């Protein structure tokens, strides 16, 4: 038996969904997240909030960046995880993002 077997120990460390996405294959992540695409902890105030929008894959993200990014209020690019931080104005805007086929998950930026 080899000493180089990967051991996963998370202990008491809280790992956010977004961290997990970096490790889980997209198929596993997709299965885990399919039923909670829209984070239930999102609470809708009247003011604008920043949301992390994670795209399903690199090509979805590139298509968005090329065609749509100028139409949205982009706060930060998270290219390493095919994501953008967008400023969204209301619950309807958040719901529209959550319904998109090219979006894996949308989560309020803490």
BELSULLIN-V73853 format. One record per helix or strand of 3 or more residues. SS is the DSSP state (H for helix, E for strand). FROM is the first residue (numbers start at 1). LEN is the number of residues. Records with the same first field share a line. If there is no record, write none. Layout:
# BELSULLIN-V73853
SS->FROM-LEN ; FROM-LEN
This chain:
# BELSULLIN-V73853
H->17-7 ; 26-11 ; 58-10 ; 69-3 ; 79-3 ; 91-9
E->49-7 ; 74-5 ; 83-6 ; 103-6
